[in-house]
Amino acid sequence: MEATWKELQLDIAEYKEEYLKLRSSEDVYSALEDNAVALSTMKSSRFAAAFLAALDKWEKTLSHISETVEALTGARGKGETPLARGQGPSRTRPRHAR
């Protein structure tokens, strides 16, 4: 999993001069889905207890990646905006929606 995310190239572009937007998210969502299936398989193994901390870390990491990708793709249908420079995914909602 680690190698997948180290090698994955993100196509990020400026949007309205003050935001960043992910142009294509197909590869990211494909990797997220593949890794989620792999994690699920590993967690159901009888040997999972030995690696539970690492598996939990990857679950949280994949969740954060998913949230960030949603912010970078600009979930406009939900009243959100693309990710402003220097902001994390939790700050993507307009001020009046907080």
N, C-alpha and C positions, 0 to 999 in steps of 0.2 A: 504494500500500500504506500509506504513511504516513497518508494521509487516512482510510483505513478504520479504523486503530487509534486515531486521535485522536478519531473520532466514535463509536466503539463504546461503548455503555453497558453496564456490568457490574452485575448485580443481586446484590450481596453482602450477606449477613445474618449476624448473630451466631448461633453454634451453641454451646450449653451454656455461655454467658457468657464463655468464654475463647478461643473459636475463631471463625474466619471461614469461611463456606461460600458458594460460588457457587450460587445457586438454579437458574439455567438457563444451560446452556452451549451450546445449539443455535447461537445467532448466532456465538459465538466459534469453535466447531468449523467452521462453515460458512466463516467468514472465513479460518481457518487452511488449510482445504482449497483454497479459491479462490486464496489467496496462494501456496501450495505449487505448485500447477499453473502459476501465472503465473511463479514463479521458475524452475521447471524449463524452461518454454518459453524464457524469457530466457537461461538458461545454455546452452541448446542452439543459440542464435543465433551466427552467425559474428562478430557484433559484440560478444559478451559480454566479450571481453578488456578492452575499454575501461571496463566497469562491474563487473568481477569483484569488486573490494573491496566495493562496495555490495551486490552480490548475496550475497556471503558473509556480510556483516553481517546482512542480512535473514534469511538461513537460520538463523543463530545466534539471532537475535531471535525468530523463529517457534518455534524449538525451546524457548527459555526460556518463551515464552508457553504453549506446550503443557504443559510440566512444571508451571507455576504453576497452570494451569486444572485439571490432574489433582489437584494438592494441594488446591485450593479446593473441588473437588467431593467430596472425601473418598473416596479409593479404598479403601473399607472391605473389599472383597473381598481385598485384598492385605495386610491387617493394618496399614494406615496410618490415620492420623487426619486430620481436616480441619486446615487451616493454623492454627497458633497465632498469636495476635497478635504481630507483630514478627519472625516467622520467615520464612525463605525456603523454597522447595520442597524443598531438600536436607535440611531438618530436620524433615520431617513424619513420619518413622518413629519408632515408640516407641524409647526408649533401649535396651531389650534387643535390638532388631533391628539396631543399629548395629555 
